[in-house]
Amino acid sequence: MLAPEIGSTNSESINIHGKNEKLPLIRGRGIFQRLGGLFSFGRSSQTMSDGYVEFGTLGPQPGRTLGTFAGVFSPVTLSMFSALVFIRIGYIVGNAGLLVTLTQFVIAYGILVFTVASVCAISTNGAVEGGGAYFMISRTLGPEFGGSIGTLFFMANIVSSALCISGFAEGLVENFGPSGYLISQNPILPDGRWWRFLYCSVVNTANLFVCLIGATMFAKTSAVILAIVCICLGSVFISFFAQDHIEVPIPAANALVQNATYHVSGIYTGLLSTTLIENLYTNYTADYTSNGKVVDFASVFGVLFSGVTGIMAGANMSGELKNPAKNIPRGTLSAVLFTFICYILLSILTAATSSRFLLQNNFIYLMPINVWPPFVAIGILTATFSAGLSNLIGSSRVLEALAKDNVFGSGLNYILQGTWRGNPISAVLTSWILVQIILLVGSLNTIAQINSVLFLLSYLATNLACLGLELASAPNFRPTFNYFTWYTATIGLLGTLIMMFVINSIYASSSIILCLILVIVLHLFSPSKNAPWGSISQALIFHQVRKYLLMLDSRKDHVKFWRPQMLLMIASPRSACPLIDFVNDLKKGGLYVIGHVKVGQFLAQRTDPTIEEYPHWLSLVDHMKVKAFIELTIAPSVREGLHQLIRLSGMGAMKPNTIILGFYDQEEPQDFFQNSQYATSMFDSSVASTTVKVFPLRDTGTERTVDQVQYVKMCLDVLKMKKNLCLCRSFHLLDKSSINKNSNLKYIDVWPVNFLRPSDQDPFDTSSLFMLQLACIINMVPVWKNLHLRVFHCETMQSDSILNMAESFGSTSNDFPKSLNEHKLRELLNMLRISASINQVLEWSRLLNKLQSNGSTGFQSSDSDYPSTMDQREGTANNIPESYLSSVNELIRQNSANTAVVFIYLPPPPDSSTRDEQEIYSRYLHSLSSLTANLPPTVLIHGLNAVTSTTL
C-alpha cells in the first residue's frame, strides 16, 4: 500500500518590520521577492528541504540597540584593561623584565589575534544570537562539545568577574585603608582577609543591582566609563614624563621586606637609561600578595593573560547588537589593537622610570608617581568595576543560552522561568552566588591563573571549531571576514593549548578532563544531543569517509579479509524484529543495509513517498540499536525493487555481497512492537481516536505483493547477480534474551549437505564453506559465544565400501577411520580455525536408500543458467518423495531440541525454461518448506564466492 501523499508548503509567514507577511518560498538561488526594505537574519524559523532556501526572522529585532562602539569596543577594551593596567604592570615588568614582558605580550596578543580571527569568521558566517562564544561554539561543534565548553566559558566569566572585583578591593584598600595613598593619616577602611572579602561582596552586590536593572544600561554607560579610564591612563603617561626622582613608600600589606617598626621605600627615578637597562632582564622574587610564593614565567604570564582575556566581551553582548556580523569583528579588532599599544607603551615607560625593588614590592606604584594621584584611584575603581560587571553580565547571558538550548534538561528550567522583560534574573542571581564563592579564594594572582586557563580553553574550542569547519570544506562555511585561514586557527589552537600548560599544568589538565567528562555526560544524558543545528563532527566524518571510500578499491579485495556485507529485505519491521537483530550480529563489522520496496508507480506520485517514511526507518534503527543503513525504493514490483537495491545499495567497494530474504510461507505475521523485548509505542500514533501504525502488518487474507513465481525468480536474480543468498525462516521463535538464561539452548547447528541431491563433496563446496563461515561468525558474538557449534556430517558412502577400502590398504576396519570424509572435514575445520564438533548422522544411509529406491531423478541441471562456480549437480528436485523430505525434517528436528539456530544448505532454484514455471517453482518451494517445517530459527544458505582462507 502506498503512503499518503505528502503535502507541500507553498508559503511561509515571516516578520518584516514588525508585520507578518506571507511570502512565497523561492526555489533555486534564494531570491526573496516582495521584501521591500532591509532585513537581517535571526533564529531560523523553519528548516526547509527540497531545494527551498532556509531563512530566519527578517527585519529589526526588538532588544538589539547597540552598535560597534558601545556594544563591542567599549566592553572589550574595559575588560582587557581591568585590573592589569593599573595594578599589575609593575608586578609583571619587575619580575619578568622588559624583554620577557614584551615577549609575553606578543605571545598573548598573538593568541588573541588568531582567536579573534576565528571569532570573526564564525560571527560573519551566519546569524549570531545571545550567548556569544557559547552560541558560536555550540552551533559549530554540536551540543555536546559546545555545551561542555559553554559551561567552562560560563565558569571563566564567573572567575574573571571575581578577579576584577578582587582588583577593585585591592585598589580600595591601597587608597583608603592603612597606609593608603589618598588618606594615609586617617584611614577609613580597615584591612584584612575578611575585610577584603566584605568589600568584594559589597561591590559584587552593586554589580548585581546593575544587572537586575538591565545590561542595556551598562552598555550605554560603558562609553562614559571608557572615557574616564582613558583620561586616567593618559594622566599616567603624562606623569612618566613630568615627574622626577621620588621615594615611594612600600605598602603596609607587604610584610616580606618590612614590618610594623621598619618601613622601606622604593625609588622612582624618572626616565633614565640606566633604569631601563636594569629592568631589561628577569629577576623573579616572592609575591607579597600570595603568602611569599616565589613567582616564575608561568605565574607571571598567567597574571598577564588574565588581564587581556576580554575579547569575548563583545561577543557575549551579541543578543543586544544591531548587526553582530559587523559589530563583533570591527569592535573586537579595534579594541585589541588599542589595548596592545597602551600595554606596550606602559611597559616600556615603567621599565625606564621605576626601580626593580619598587616594581616588585609595590604593585600600585602608579598612584604616588601620578601628577594627581586620585586619577589612578578613579581609573582602578572604574576599570575593575566595569570589567567585573561586564563578566557578570556575560556569564548570565551564557547561562541563559545554555538553558534555552536545554543542554542540562530540566536542571536549568528555573533560568527560563525567572526572566523578566528579557532580562534573565535567575541567571544573574546564579552568577552572583558563584562569584561570591570564588571570592573566597582571596589572592588576585591565584584567581588570575584559574581565569587564564579557563579562558584559554574556550579560545582553544573556538579555534578548533573554525579549524574543523575549514578542514571539513563545508560549502556553507563562507565567512565574510577575509583574514581567516586554516593556519590562523591552527596557530591559535596550538598556542592556547601550549600556554594552558605553561601557566599551570594542574589547572589545565583538570579543566580538560572536566570538559571531556561534560562531553560524555551531555552525549549520554543531554536532551539537546539531537539539537537541530547540527554538529561539525558530521561534516568531518563525511569528509573522512568520502576520502577513505575513494581509497577502498574493490580490485584489491582478498579472501583473507572478506567479511559479510548484508542486504536484508524487509516487508514490515513489525514482524521482523528478531531477524533484524540476528543479521546485525551476523554482519561481523561489515556493511548492513535494511532494504524495503514500496510497490507502485513513481510517476503517479506527486512526491516520493519514501521521503516521508525514511525518518521512521532511522528511528527503527535507533530503537533496535542495530548498526545498519536504510535503503528505500519505489518500484512496480518487489522484484524490480530488489534489482535496484542490489545494484545501488552501498557505495564504492562497500556493496552488499549477501542478500537475505524472509521465507515464503503461510506463517501469520506477529507484531513484535507489542509484548516483546522490542516493544515500543513510538511507531503508533492516534488520529481521531484511531491508532495509526507505522509499518503496518499485512492483513490476513490480503493478496501478497509477491507470489511464489516472483519469489523464486527473485532468488534466481540474486544468484545471477553473483550474490550469496540466504533465506530465513521461523525467526519469530528467536528470543536472544533467553539464550544465556535458558540452559536448554546449547547449540548452533550446521548441516552441510544438499538434501535434494546429496553428495560426498557437499561439505567442501562453496555453499558449505560459506555456511560454516557464517556459523563461526555468529558463534563469535558475545551473546552467542556460549553456544557450541555442531557440524552434522552425512556420509553417502556405504559402510561396506569403507570396509573394502580399508582391506585394500591392508588395514582392519578398526584401524581405518569410520569415514574418510569425516576425517577430511575435521582437518578442514582445523585449518579454518573453526572450533566445532562433528556429529556423524547414523540414520543417513537409511534415508539415502529411501531417496534412491524411489527412483528419483534428483536434480535438473541448471549449469547453463548459472555462474561457472555452480556444478552439474546443482538444480532442484524433479521428483523428490514427500516421505523422504518428511524423514529428513524429522531427523533435523530430533537433533535440534537444544538448538538456537540451524544453518542448512540451500539448493539453487531450478531451470524452468522448458517446463511450466508455476509447477516447477511451487514444487521447489514446497520441498524447502517440507524440509524446514517446525524447525528452530533456520537459515538456508547458498554461497557463490570463496569466503574462507587457510593461509596467512
HURAMO-V327302 format. One record per pair of residues at least 12 apart in sequence whose ideal C-beta (glycine too) atoms are under 6 Angstrom apart, sorted by sequence separation. I is the first residue (numbers start at 1). J is the second residue. D is the distance in whole Angstrom. If there is no record, write none. Layout:
# HURAMO-V327302
I_J_D + I_J_D
This chain:
# HURAMO-V327302
44_56_5 + 137_149_5 + 138_150_6 + 176_188_6 + 177_189_5 + 284_296_6 + 403_415_4 + 414_426_5 + 415_427_5 + 633_645_6 + 683_695_6 + 826_838_6 + 11_24_6 + 12_25_6 + 43_56_6 + 176_189_5 + 178_191_5 + 315_328_6 + 403_416_5 + 617_630_4 + 862_875_4 + 42_56_5 + 122_136_4 + 177_191_4 + 250_264_5 + 314_328_5 + 631_645_5 + 775_789_6 + 859_873_6 + 861_875_6 + 910_924_6 + 41_56_4 + 42_57_4 + 400_415_6 + 568_583_5 + 860_875_4 + 909_924_6 + 134_150_3 + 249_265_5 + 470_486_4 + 752_768_4 + 859_875_4 + 248_265_6 + 314_331_5 + 566_583_6 + 173_191_5 + 247_265_4 + 248_266_5 + 314_332_5 + 631_649_5 + 860_878_6 + 39_58_4 + 42_61_6 + 134_153_6 + 752_771_6 + 39_59_5 + 133_153_5 + 248_268_5 + 311_332_6 + 566_587_5 + 750_771_6 + 857_878_5 + 246_268_4 + 467_489_4 + 610_632_4 + 30_53_4 + 466_489_4 + 467_490_6 + 564_587_6 + 856_879_5 + 27_51_5 + 400_424_4 + 564_588_6 + 570_594_6 + 795_819_5 + 856_880_6 + 245_270_6 + 563_588_5 + 565_590_5 + 750_775_5 + 244_270_5 + 463_489_5 + 564_590_5 + 565_591_4 + 566_592_5 + 567_593_5 + 568_594_5 + 569_595_5 + 570_596_5 + 795_821_6 + 25_52_5 + 169_196_5 + 172_199_6 + 400_427_5 + 563_590_4 + 748_775_6 + 854_881_5 + 396_424_6 + 399_427_4 + 567_595_5 + 669_697_5 + 463_492_4 + 464_493_6 + 793_822_5 + 169_199_4 + 256_286_6 + 463_493_4 + 169_200_5 + 396_427_4 + 748_779_6 + 876_907_6 + 256_288_5 + 396_428_4 + 602_634_5 + 793_825_6 + 460_493_6 + 851_884_5 + 902_935_6 + 254_288_4 + 594_628_5 + 600_634_6 + 850_884_5 + 874_908_5 + 876_910_4 + 902_936_6 + 906_940_4 + 908_942_6 + 165_200_5 + 168_203_5 + 396_431_5 + 875_910_5 + 906_941_5 + 256_292_6 + 395_431_4 + 460_496_4 + 592_628_4 + 593_629_5 + 594_630_6 + 595_631_5 + 596_632_5 + 597_633_6 + 598_634_5 + 760_796_5 + 901_937_5 + 902_938_5 + 903_939_5 + 904_940_5 + 906_942_4 + 459_496_5 + 460_497_6 + 899_936_5 + 165_203_5 + 593_631_5 + 597_635_6 + 758_796_6 + 903_941_6 + 165_204_6 + 392_431_6 + 748_787_5 + 456_496_5 + 747_787_6 + 847_887_5 + 896_936_5 + 597_638_5 + 747_788_5 + 748_789_5 + 749_790_5 + 750_791_5 + 751_792_5 + 753_794_4 + 15_57_6 + 16_58_5 + 17_59_5 + 584_626_4 + 746_788_6 + 889_931_6 + 16_59_5 + 747_790_5 + 14_58_5 + 15_59_6 + 456_500_5 + 580_624_6 + 597_641_3 + 739_783_6 + 889_933_6 + 791_836_5 + 793_838_5 + 885_930_4 + 865_911_5 + 885_931_6 + 453_500_5 + 573_620_5 + 664_711_5 + 736_783_6 + 789_836_4 + 790_837_5 + 791_838_5 + 792_839_5 + 793_840_5 + 794_841_5 + 880_927_6 + 876_924_5 + 790_839_5 + 792_841_6 + 862_911_4 + 453_503_6 + 595_645_4 + 794_844_4 + 860_910_6 + 877_927_6 + 452_503_5 + 796_848_6 + 449_503_6 + 453_507_4 + 457_511_5 + 449_504_5 + 453_508_5 + 593_649_5 + 450_507_6 + 623_680_6 + 453_511_6 + 776_834_5 + 591_650_6 + 659_718_5 + 677_737_5 + 760_821_5 + 670_732_5 + 763_825_5 + 772_834_6 + 591_654_5 + 593_656_6 + 659_723_5 + 663_727_5 + 474_539_5 + 658_724_4 + 659_725_6 + 660_726_5 + 661_727_6 + 662_728_6 + 663_729_4 + 472_539_4 + 638_705_5 + 468_536_4 + 472_540_5 + 638_706_5 + 56_127_6 + 472_543_5 + 639_710_5 + 179_251_6 + 279_351_4 + 468_540_6 + 642_714_6 + 179_252_4 + 178_252_5 + 276_351_6 + 285_360_5 + 639_714_5 + 646_721_6 + 869_944_6 + 276_352_4 + 275_352_6 + 279_356_6 + 313_390_5 + 583_660_6 + 316_394_3 + 616_694_5 + 87_167_5 + 83_164_6 + 271_352_5 + 316_397_6 + 82_164_5 + 271_353_6 + 567_649_6 + 270_353_6 + 83_167_3 + 42_127_6 + 41_127_4 + 268_354_5 + 267_355_4 + 266_355_6 + 567_656_4 + 266_357_5 + 565_656_5 + 266_358_3 + 565_657_5 + 566_658_5 + 567_659_5 + 568_660_5 + 569_661_5 + 564_658_5 + 566_660_6 + 575_669_4 + 575_670_6 + 577_672_4 + 266_362_6 + 574_671_5 + 554_653_4 + 574_673_5 + 552_652_6 + 268_369_5 + 552_653_4 + 577_678_4 + 757_858_4 + 549_651_6 + 757_859_4 + 549_652_5 + 257_361_5 + 599_705_5 + 254_361_5 + 240_349_4 + 248_358_6 + 250_361_5 + 251_362_6 + 250_362_5 + 240_353_6 + 787_900_6 + 757_873_5 + 832_948_5 + 248_365_6 + 409_527_5 + 407_526_6 + 831_950_4 + 248_368_5 + 406_527_5 + 407_528_5 + 574_695_5 + 756_877_5 + 406_528_5 + 573_695_5 + 575_697_6 + 246_369_6 + 405_528_5 + 572_695_5 + 574_697_5 + 756_880_6 + 572_697_5 + 243_369_5 + 775_903_5 + 242_371_6 + 236_366_6 + 239_369_6 + 239_370_5 + 239_371_5 + 771_903_5 + 755_888_5 + 235_370_6 + 767_905_6 + 235_375_4 + 303_445_5 + 306_448_4 + 232_375_5 + 303_448_5 + 306_451_5 + 722_867_6 + 232_378_5 + 302_448_6 + 306_452_5 + 309_455_4 + 75_222_6 + 232_379_3 + 302_449_4 + 305_452_4 + 71_219_6 + 74_222_4 + 78_226_6 + 70_219_5 + 74_223_5 + 77_226_6 + 579_728_6 + 229_379_6 + 302_452_5 + 749_899_5 + 747_898_6 + 754_905_5 + 756_907_5 + 74_226_5 + 329_481_5 + 579_731_4 + 746_898_4 + 747_899_5 + 753_905_6 + 66_219_5 + 70_223_5 + 229_382_6 + 290_443_5 + 578_731_5 + 748_901_6 + 749_902_5 + 750_903_5 + 751_904_5 + 754_907_5 + 228_382_5 + 229_383_5 + 289_443_6 + 744_898_5 + 290_445_5 + 745_900_5 + 578_734_4 + 225_382_5 + 287_445_6 + 225_386_5 + 739_900_6 + 771_941_5 + 218_389_6 + 770_943_3 + 773_947_5 + 767_942_5 + 773_948_6 + 755_931_6 + 767_943_5 + 766_943_5 + 770_947_5 + 215_393_5 + 133_312_5 + 210_389_6 + 769_948_5 + 132_312_6 + 98_279_5 + 99_280_5 + 207_388_6 + 211_392_6 + 98_280_5 + 100_282_5 + 133_315_5 + 207_389_5 + 211_393_6 + 97_280_5 + 132_315_4 + 97_281_4 + 132_316_4 + 97_282_5 + 207_392_5 + 96_282_6 + 132_318_5 + 181_367_5 + 181_368_6 + 95_284_5 + 130_319_3 + 588_777_5 + 719_908_6 + 128_318_5 + 129_319_6 + 174_364_5 + 181_373_6 + 586_778_6 + 585_778_6 + 716_909_5 + 715_909_5 + 116_311_6 + 128_324_4 + 585_781_4 + 104_301_5 + 108_305_5 + 712_909_5 + 112_311_6 + 95_295_5 + 104_304_5 + 108_308_5 + 123_324_6 + 124_325_5 + 302_503_4 + 123_325_6 + 175_377_5 + 301_503_6 + 729_932_5 + 734_937_4 + 96_300_5 + 298_502_5 + 733_937_6 + 95_300_5 + 123_328_4 + 298_503_5 + 731_937_5 + 730_937_5 + 92_300_6 + 709_917_6 + 730_938_6 + 120_329_4 + 171_380_4 + 214_423_5 + 709_918_6 + 712_921_4 + 729_938_5 + 171_381_6 + 728_939_5 + 92_304_5 + 709_921_5 + 708_921_6 + 726_939_6 + 727_940_4 + 708_922_5 + 88_303_6 + 726_941_5 + 116_332_5 + 168_384_4 + 167_384_4 + 168_385_6 + 211_428_4 + 708_925_6 + 725_942_5 + 724_943_5 + 164_384_5 + 724_944_6 + 722_944_6 + 84_307_3 + 164_387_4 + 165_388_5 + 112_336_6 + 164_388_4 + 208_432_5 + 82_307_5 + 161_388_5 + 80_308_5 + 80_310_4 + 161_391_4 + 79_310_2 + 109_340_5 + 160_391_4 + 161_392_5 + 204_435_5 + 76_310_5 + 79_313_4 + 157_391_5 + 76_313_5 + 157_394_5 + 158_395_5 + 75_313_4 + 76_314_5 + 105_343_6 + 157_395_4 + 75_314_6 + 200_439_5 + 154_395_5 + 72_314_3 + 154_398_4 + 153_398_6 + 154_399_6 + 71_317_5 + 101_347_5 + 193_442_6 + 71_321_5 + 150_402_6 + 98_351_4 + 66_320_5 + 93_347_6 + 66_321_5 + 67_322_6 + 72_327_5 + 71_327_6 + 72_328_6 + 76_332_6 + 89_346_5 + 93_350_5 + 64_322_5 + 73_331_4 + 77_335_4 + 93_351_5 + 68_327_5 + 72_331_3 + 76_335_4 + 80_339_4 + 147_407_4 + 73_334_5 + 89_350_6 + 664_925_6 + 68_330_5 + 73_335_5 + 77_339_6 + 94_356_5 + 68_331_4 + 134_398_5 + 94_359_3 + 93_359_6 + 94_360_4 + 135_401_6 + 130_397_6 + 131_398_6 + 134_401_5 + 90_359_4 + 131_401_3 + 130_401_6 + 91_363_5 + 90_363_5 + 162_435_5 + 161_435_5 + 90_365_5 + 87_363_6 + 158_434_5 + 162_438_4 + 158_435_6 + 162_439_5 + 167_444_6 + 166_444_4 + 159_438_6 + 86_366_6 + 163_447_5 + 162_447_6 + 163_448_6 + 163_451_5 + 86_376_6 + 159_450_5 + 160_451_5 + 159_451_4 + 86_379_5 + 86_380_5 + 156_454_4 + 155_454_6 + 156_455_5 + 82_383_6 + 83_384_5 + 81_383_5 + 152_454_6 + 156_458_6 + 82_387_4 + 152_457_6 + 153_458_4 + 78_386_5 + 79_387_5 + 78_387_5 + 149_458_6 + 79_390_5 + 149_461_4 + 75_390_5 + 137_461_5 + 141_465_5 + 133_458_6 + 140_465_4 + 137_465_5 + 119_462_6 + 115_459_4 + 118_462_5 + 118_463_5 + 121_466_5 + 115_462_6 + 115_463_6 + 118_466_4 + 125_479_4 + 124_479_5 + 124_480_4 + 124_481_4 + 121_479_4 + 63_422_6 + 121_481_5 + 120_481_4 + 121_484_4 + 152_515_6 + 117_483_6 + 117_484_5 + 148_515_5 + 151_518_6 + 148_518_3 + 117_488_5 + 118_489_5 + 148_519_5 + 114_488_5 + 145_519_6 + 144_519_5 + 147_522_5 + 114_491_5 + 115_492_5 + 114_492_3 + 144_522_4 + 144_523_5 + 111_495_4 + 111_496_6 + 143_528_4 + 144_529_6 + 562_947_5 + 143_529_6 + 559_946_5 + 143_531_4 + 560_949_4 + 559_949_5 + 142_535_3 + 139_533_5 + 141_536_5 + 142_537_6 + 140_536_5 + 2_600_5 + 5_606_5 + 6_607_5 + 3_609_4 + 6_612_5 + 2_609_6 + 3_612_6 + 3_613_6
